[in-house]
């Protein structure tokens, strides 16, 4: 038998015949949404059996982890190309483990470079396929919508404008709202907003490539502003030494907390965040922010030619206008960061941003996203097996 790396005897783990769910989430946001979905599936289907790729949120729901986001999270075109042999190995392992497990449904969460290819293979093999969280086809590679139309039994989208986008492409999907509303309580900050910013959160990302590109500039900004308290939101699946090597020198006004991003968000006055799910999480916590993004020059040049949207952050994409500033690639430097901070951190600007955030939250559903997705997937499995 071919060596597939982290490979286990899956059949030996099965002692009953429950519905089997095979889930692939390759990044931190997918792990979060996957964990919420698994919890709801367990509520509906008490005998649910899981095999999954994910992280700590999904592992808290089941012991069936096969691959970790520590291994699978890649960022940028060039970085993906560099890791193609490893990605092929992952794909071979996925095919092997799916055939061994024989799931009733394969649930693919975001992670489009891998999961769109997996959807094509899985449907060809006769498996039921659910795709949860749309790839950003509205930004680039729109033609790939046919993969979703032809190779999924259920396709769930979580951003309000996506339903109309896919409808115009004759690709059926279901808008289910955003799962973050299930875990981020409604905040009220208007009456408690301090006149001056005191504490600033730094959110450099959840992948090594992101953190390496973002944190050094964030730290330089922090060192130049000793009158503020800074808190870095770290993740424990990245070694602590990796962070400490980037921080380099101790400063009493800079702290780091691991796996407590919501705790950090609940007490900061302002944030500097890498583009990604954290930008929307900050918006739901009503924290004004500057969004930053930096990748390899080759990846950025390719992306710039392909991407069709005016914005990169989820906050601005949902609002369809600039609610928060975005500093991308060369524009993300200490000088521009300082200028944006001065412009957007005063009391009037922060109040305006918070008002926009409240409007965004109103578009994101009623907080039952995971329950709705779980129910539709479970019902589809029962229909197929009857």
N, C-alpha and C positions, 0 to 999 in steps of 0.2 A: 504493500500500500504506500502511496505517495505520502511524504512528510508534509503536513499542512501546518506546522508550527504548534500553536496551542490547541491541541486536538484531544478530545475525550471520547470515551465510549458512551455515546448518548443513549443508545438503546438500553444500556444497563441501568440507566437512571429511572426508567419508566416502570412503575409498578401497578399502574391502573390505566384506564382508557378514557381520560378526560379530553376536552377540546384542547388542541395544541396550538400555541401562538409562537411564531418565530418573528422576532422584532430586530430590526437593524437601525440603530442610531449611532452616528459616527462622531458626534460632537457634543459639547456640554449642553447646548440648548435642546438638542434631541434627547439627551438623557433626562433632562427636566420634564419635557413633555411626555416621554416614554414612561417615566415613573408615575406621573399622574394618570396616564391611560391604563397602566397595569393595575393600579389601585382600583380604578373603576371597573375594569374587567373582572377583578376578583370579587367585587360587590355583586355583579350580575351573575358571574359563573364561579361558584365557590370551589369547583374542582379544576379551575384553569391551570394549565401547565405551560411554562414559559421556557424558551431558550432565546437568548438575546445578546446583542452587542450594545454596550452602553457604559454607564458609569455608576457612581454611588447612589443616585436617585433610583435607578432601576434595580440595582443590587439590593436596595432596602425592601423591595417588593418580592424578590425571588432569588434563589441561589443558582439559577440557571445561566449565569453569565458565561459567554464563550469568548468574547473579545472586549477589550477595554478601550475607552476613548483615549487613553494614554498612548495607545498604539495607532489609532485610526484617524486622528485629527490632523489634517494637512491644510495649508493655507496658500493660495496663490497658484497661478498657472505654472510657473517655473518650479515651485516646490513640489507640485504634483508630478511633473515630468521627471524630476530627480528621483521620485519614489515609485515610479511605475512598476519595477520588478516586485516591490513589496506589496503594492496594491493588487497586482495580479495574483500573488500568493494568497492575499485576503479573499479575493474573489473565488479562487479554487477551494479555499476552506469553506466559504459560505455554501457553495454548491454541494460539497461533500456533506457538511453538517445538516443541511436541509434535507437531503435525501435520506440520511440516517434517521433523522427525527420524524420525517413525514408529517409536517404540520398541517392543520386544517386551514390556516391562513398565514400568509407572510405579510407583516406590517412594516412598511418602509417609511422612516421618519426623516424628511428633508434629505441632507447628504447626497445631493443630486448627481455628482460625478460618478459615484458608486451605485446609488440606488436606482437611477433610471436604467442603467445597464442591467441591474439585478431584476428589475421589473420585467424587462424584455425576456430574460432567460427564464424567470419563474413562470410567467404565463405560458411560454412555449412548452414548459415541462408539465403544465396542467394544474398548477397551484392557484389557489385563490389569492389575489393580491390587493392589499389596501395601501394607498399612499397618503400619508398624513403630513401636512405642511408643504405647500407648493414650492418647487424650485423657483428661482427668480427669473422665470422665462419672460416676464414682462420687462425685464431689464436687458436680457440678451438671450440669444438662441431660442427665439420664439418658435421656430419650426419644430422643436423637440416636444411640443405639446402633443404631437401624434403618438409619441411613446406612451403618454398618460392615457390618451383616449383609447388606444388599442390594447393596452396591457394591464389595466387596473379594473378591478370590480367596484371599488369604492375609492373616491378621490376627495379628500377633505382639505379645504383652504381656510386660512385663519386671518387673512387681511381683507378688509371690506371691499376693496376695489378689485380683488382677484376674481370674484364670481362673474362680474360683467366681462372681464378680460377673457376668461375661458369660454363664456357663453358666445362671444363674438367669434371664437375659433371653433365653435361646435364641439367643444370638449366638455362633457358633463362633469360637474363637480358640486360639492355641497359646502356652503359657507357655514362654519360652525362657531364663529367667534374666536376670541384669542384665549388660550389656556392660562395665560398669566393672570387673568382676572380671578382665577380660582385661588391664587396664593398671595396676591398683593392686595391687602385691604384698602378700602377707600380712605385716602388721607385728606385732611383739612389743614392747609398751611397758611391761608390768607391772614388769619388773625394771629398767627404765631411767627410770621416771617420777620426775622431780625433785620434791623436797618442795615447792618453791615455783615458781610460774609465772615464767618469765623473759622469754619471747618470745611475742608475741600477733600472730596473723595477722588482717588485715582483708580481707574478701571482699565488696566492695560490689555485685557483680553484673557482668554483661557488656553491659548496654544502658545508653544514656545516661540514660534516665528513671530506672532503678534507681540508678545511681551518683549522680545528682544528689540523689535523695531520701535515700540512705543514708550517703554518705561524709562529709558535713559533721558529722553526729552522731558518727560513728566517730572523726573527727579531734578533735572536742571532747573525747571521752573520752580519747583518746591524749594530748592536751595536758595534761589534768588528772592524768595518771599517768606522769610522766617517769622513774619508777624502772623501768619496763618498756621493752623494745625492741619496736617495732611495725613490721610489714612489710605494705604494701598489695599485694595481688595484682591487678595491672592487666592489661588486654588491649590489644594493639597496634592492634586495629581501631577503638579509641576514641583520638582525638588526645591526645597527652601534655598539651597545653595545657589540655584539659578537666579532667584530674586536678589539674594544678597550680593552676588557678583555684579549685578547690574546697578544696585544701589551704591555699592563701593564704600561709602563713608557714612558713619553714624551721624545722625542729626536728631536732636531731641524733639523737634517739631514734626518728624516723619515717623509714622508707625505703619505696621503691616498686620492685617488680620486675614486668616485663612478660612475659606468656606463659610463666610459670614457676610456675604455681599448685601443681603437685605438688612442685616443689623447695621451695617455701615450706611446704607442708603437712608435708613430711618432717622439718622441723627446728623447728617451733613447738610450744609447750606448750598453747596455748589459741587459740580463734578466735572472731571475731564475723563471722557470715556472713549475707548475704541469702538468703532462701528460694529454693531451686532445686537443681540438680544438685550444686552445691558442698557442700551439707549432707551428702549421702550420700558424696561423695568424702572429706570430712573424717572421716566415721565410719569409712570403710574405711582411712584413715590413722591411726585411733585417736586423733583430736584432739578433746578435749572442746570444746564450742562453745555459743554463744548465737545463736539464729536470729532474724533481724529482717526486717521487711518494712514498707514504706511506699509508698503510691501516692497518686494524687490522691484527694481526699475523695469526689468523685462516684463514682469507680471502686470505692473501698472500700465505700461505702454500697450500691451495686448488688451487689457481690460478697457482702457480708454477708447480704443478703436471699436470695441464690441458693445459696450454698455450704452443703452439708449435713454436712461433716466437722468433727470436733472439732479437727483439727490441720492445719497448712499445710506443715510440713517433711517431706521424704521419710523422714527418720529416724523420726519419731514415727508417720507413716502406716504404715510397714512394721511397726513394733513394736506398733502399735495401742494405744499408751500414751505418756505424756510421758517421753521419755528425755533430751531437751534442752529448755531453756526457749525459749519463743517470745514475742517482743515485737513486737506488730503495731500499726501505725498510730500513734495517739496514745501508746500504751504504749511505743513505741520513742522514748525520750528519754534524756538523759544521766543523770538520776537513777535511772530504772529499770534502765538498763544497768549502772550502778555497783552497785546492789543485787543484781542477778542475778549479776554477776561475783563478788562477795564470797561468795555462796551456793554457786556451782557451780565455783569455781576452787580450792578447798582440796583437799588430797591425797585425802581420803576420797571426796569427791564425784567427783573425776576418775577414781579407780579404779572406782567404781561405773558411771560412764558407759562406760568402756572395756569392762567386762564385758558391758554391754548391746549395745555395738557388735559384739562378737564373736558374739553370738547372732543379730544382724541379718545379718551376713555369711553365716552358715550357711544362711540362707533364700534366698540369691540365686543358686543354681545352681553349676555346675562350671567356669565360665570359658570356655565354648565357645559363647556366645550368637551372636556374629557368624557363626561357621562354620555353625551350625544354620540361621540365617535365610538365609544365602547359598545353602546347599544346597537348601533348600526352594524358594526363588525360582527358582534355576537349573533344578531339576527340573520346576517348573511351566511354565517357558518352553519347555523341550524337548517336553513333552507337548502344548503348544498348537501348536508348530510342526510336529509330526510328523503 
